[in-house]
Amino acid sequence: MGSVLEVVLRVGFVQAASTKDLEPGKMMGVEVGGKAVFIANVGGKFYAMGNRCTHAGCMLSDGTLRGENVTCSCHSSVFDVKTGNVVRGPAKKPELAFQVKIEGDQILVNV
């Protein structure tokens, strides 16, 4: 059995999607633990953050993914999918980034 710390860390991760559903360069929006979550596959590595633009609440998964950045479809705010940081406004507040873990073909997100 793992340490207490390992058990605590595993509790926060929730199955969000399958790697089979998200090819490199693609993104999707899912609900995890009651939260709107944006997941992106950037070069075979998966990232997750909040799915609502901090400027006007639009769904980032409706936007455009270019490399490591997602552009909101409403007012063109750009966020770094790795960190949730604002690359270009009008948004000023970053998105909350979530830890991602892959187990088999499952994408797990710590919300």
N, C-alpha and C positions, 0 to 999 in steps of 0.2 A: 504494500500500500504506500502511496506517495505521502509526502509530508503534508502538514496542515496547510502550508502556504500553497502547495500545488493544488490541493482540493479547493481552496478558496478561489484560486485563479480560474479553475475550470468552471465553477459555478456561473460566472458572469458571461461566458461565451454561449451564444444561442445560434442554432442553425438558421442561416438566412437564405441560402441558395445553394445551387450545385455548380461546380466549376464547368460542368457540361453545358450549362445554360448561358455562359458568359465567355465568349471568345476574346482573344486579345484585341484591344481597341474598342471594346463594347462596354456599356454601362446599363444599369437597371435600378429601379426603385423598388424597395420591399418594405414591409412593416415588420419590425423586430421588437418584441417586448413593448408594443404600443407606440413605438417611435418610427417615424418616416426615415428610412436609411437609404442612402445612395451607395451603390457598390460599383467599382470600376475595375476592369482588367487592363492594366498598363504593362505591356510587354510580358505577360504571363504572371505578373504579381498583382494581387488583389488588395484594394484599398476601400475603406468605408468611412463615410461621414454623414452628417445630417443631410436630408434631401430637400429641405426648404431653404431657399435663398434668404439670407439675413436682411436683404434690402426690402423685398415686397412679399416674401413667402411663397414664391413660385417654386414648382418642383424642378430641381436641378436635373433629374433624370429625363426631363422633357427637353433639355438643352443639347449642347453639342460637346462631345469629348474630342479634344485635340491633344495628343500626347498625354502630359500629366495635368492638363487643365480642363475644367468643364466651364462652359459659358452658359449662363442662364438665358433661357429663351425670352424672358420678359423685358429686361432692361440691360442685357449684355454684361452683367457683373461676371467676373472670372475668378474661379477658385482653384487652388492647387489641391488635387485629389489626395495627395500624400499627407498633407498637413492640415487641410481645411482653411488655410490662410487666403485672404483676399489678394489676388494678383492685380485686379483692376476693378474699380468701382463702377457704379455708384455704391455698392455694398461697402460698408466700413467694418462690420463685425465679422470675424471668421466663423466658419462652420465648425462644429464639434467633430473632431476626427475620432474614430473608433479603432481599437485594435482588431486585427483580423488574424485568424488562424485557419489553416487548411488541414482537414483530417480526411484522408481518402479523397473523395470527390466533393466533400461538403465544405462550404464556406461558412465558417463560424465567426460571429461578430460579438464583441464584448460591449454591450450597451449598458 
